[in-house]
């Protein structure tokens, strides 16, 4: 009998990408066939995001396309939107919404009983695991959920309270990915600041990073700048409140951590941060973030620094937004993700007075992006003085890749044709490629692959 087929559509963050990969591996292991498009599939799964109104709009469009392409398929929606917005999504042309709390049942059920799968206990880390990845840079999920309850954020409704993955499971999965040939592994979670607080041994993210260092550095770390690196761990996103003496110690001792950080800043105004329920850090504190980054420069002479910002939070004045501009100018940012505030149902911020007009949010976002774009160009120009960078080629993007500083790179001449989305990259494609910076092309570093030292 012909095996049943499936297609997965993933929207949203790296955590969603990870969970889709875990489901994919489970279904292939159970004998299902993966199709590169919804057409002809028996099952179509859409892994959704609810962080912004745009994300929900993308979900609606994806559901309509899937139904048109596969009218006889069972179309299911899971992820944060299915959990947080079930009433809003009831009119979607799909067969069922599988809430996040029942998502683990998708690992084992392949029939109409899927939506009724039993939910795990909230305190248990979801039983997802991977040994491969659809991209050349693998994501390793170490934490889920969030207990911060920022005023603007719907994630706690979509993912529940913070839960941490026990470190032995993290190390075991890192080992599987390394054996599969991955040489960049992204340590990802919803809120890494909360990692370990719920574990019996009460650890934190920096202790986990040093455990990974101890497990893999003896075999894979370069012992000098001249040696080729054979593995790097990239940190997905951090809270400013994590950046202190313990962070400096861990980053200083690590030989495997990519020299790049991404911070959830959201605003440079202490007053706005308090309204966001993010008063656990003060960007204006001279002994805080700026001091940490100066000390980090002593460990990493050159590093990438990204940040998330929300422009136009309810009640944000022009003066308060100017504080965000001044902070962005002062910090050594090399890129940023800037989002106009998106009013999310059920969040505290949705009920606040002073909701700003769409045009105001859009204009402030544009100003902040323009400022950061200049800093990004300056950082790219700075890299032209380097003898070499180490690039992971991007499967599916011919001649493209990302270097250790998280800068986009384009090889000259271009690499071969991209890998089809449903295909797996070979180990050779996942290695760190030495390349010489040659010039700039808009927001991209032009590089030439060097003939020796590829690891």
Buried (B, 14 or more C-beta within 10 A) or exposed (E): EEEBBBBBBBBBBBBBBBBBBBBBBBBEEEEBBBBEBBEEBBBBBBBBBBBBEEBBEBBBEBBEBBBEBBEEBBBBBBBBBBBBBEEEBEEBEBBBBBBBBBBBBBBEBBEEEBBEBEEBEEEEBBEBBBBBBBBBBBBBBBBBBBBBEBBBBBBBBBBBBBBBBBBEEBBEBBEBBBEBBBBBBBBBBBBBBBBBBBBEEEBBBBBBBBBBBEBBBEEBBBEEEEEBBBBBBBBBBBBBBBBEEBBBEBBEBBBBBBBBBBBBBBBBBBBBBEBBBBEEBBBBEEEBBBEBBEBBEEBBEBBBBBBBBBBBBBBBEEEBBBBBBBBBEEBBBBBBBBBBBBBBBEBBBBEBEEBBEEEBBBBBBEBBBEBBBEBBBEBBEEBEEBEBBBBBBBBBBBBBBBBBBBBBBBBBEEBEEBBEEEEBBEEEBBBBBBBBBBBBEEEBBBBBBBEEBBB
